Each structure stands twice: as C-alpha cells, then as structure tokens.
Amino acid sequence: MRNSVLAENMNVAVQDPRQMLRPGVKLIRRKTHFSAKPYWGAATELITNDTRYRNSTNPRIQAATMLSRRIVAARPLARTIVPARPRPQFTQIRTALTAAEKQELADPNQNGGYINPPPEKRGNRDPYGDWWDKQERRNYGEPCHEDNDILGVLSLHDYNHFTPGWGAVLLGISVATVFGLCAAVSTVYPDKISVPKTYPGGLDVELGGKGAVPARKSGETW
C-alpha cells in the first residue's frame, strides 16, 4: 500500500526494479515532498519491501533485491566507520606586542632616552683638582649619572685597602695563630688535683647484685 501511494505521488511506474537503480530514479527526490531519505535509500526500500519483487523468480530481480539488501545493511556501517585522519598539531604563537613591550623597545633603559655619562665615582677623583664644585668634584654643566646617589662624593667608597689575595693570607695567619695557641696551652696546662670518689666493693649488692653496673671501687682512677 505504501509503495503504491509513493509511486502515485512520484508519477513513476515501479515495474522494473532496475529502473530504481538508474539515474532516472532521481525523480524520487525531486518529486517527493514527504520523504527525506537519500537516493539509494528510497530505491532500496521500494525494492526490498515490495512482495512482488521479493518473491519473484526472475534472476535479474533477485540480483537487484540482494544488491539492495546489501546496500541497506551497509549504510549504518558506513556511517559509523570514519577513516582516521591525522590531525595536525598547531602551536599558538603570539606575535602582537603589549604596551609594556612596545615601551621597552622604544626606551630600553627606561630613562626617557637620557644619555648617561660614564659611571665614575667622584670620590675617586683628585680632591685637589680645579673643579667648579670643590665638594662634589664636578665641573659646571657636567651631566649627572642617573645613579648619582651611589656615585657622589658622599656615597660609600670602594674598599681597595687590601687585595683579595692578601686578604686570604691574613685570614690564614689568624686561623693558624688561634690553633697554635690552643696547642701551646694544652702542653703546659696542669692536671686537676683530685681523685675519683670510690665505694667499698663497688656497691655490688646495693646496686642489684650480679649483672648490675657497679660503682667505682677503691683503687680505681679516672
């Protein structure tokens, strides 16, 4: 009943199942407004559900019916099997610069483009030189370094009284002197004038008898 109604709505004579497999069967999709099945699905459903074609003894009809059944059986499998494709791995690299990075590129030293003079401590300059500022030991119009607070005359001076090598020698001498003094004292230091306290019999019985830790007996020394 369904096949006859479908054939009447499609205006196609469903007499030979081979016609359903030909390109002309595209009329099913163009003229059918109530069926959303694909091209091969509509054709195979008409062939496999029709009793005339299913019970026919014609070899061609039987071959077409078997082919349609195979197509119907293979359609769900084709939907589930998806070929594995290698998915490329991409690494996201940010190329846009932030505002801070742009400012750093425009001003690497972060000092507004100020040109610093050589970092020289003015405390190392000649104190008797002909300076315009005798205390700061600088001339008129001489630019200041941006680290002027640690390069001025009143800043900490460089410790250059001893070289590192000579400082190591002095440290070694002091350590040797301390250990030498300890050795000298140990040789002349007198022993303490005293004797250990002893007990008669080492208090063997009083402390628990045989196996107990005895006290110092008479005649024992340190």
Secondary structure, DSSP 8 states (H G I E B T S, - for coil): -HHHHHHHHHT-----HHHHTSGGGGHHHHH-SS----HHHHHHHHHHH-HHHHT---HHHHHHHHHHHHHHHHHHHHHH------------------HHHHHHHH-TTSSTT--------GGGS-TTS--SBTTTTB-TT----TTHHHHSTTS-----SS-HHHHHHHHHHHHHHHHHHHHHHHHH----------BGGGGTTTTTSTTS----BTT---
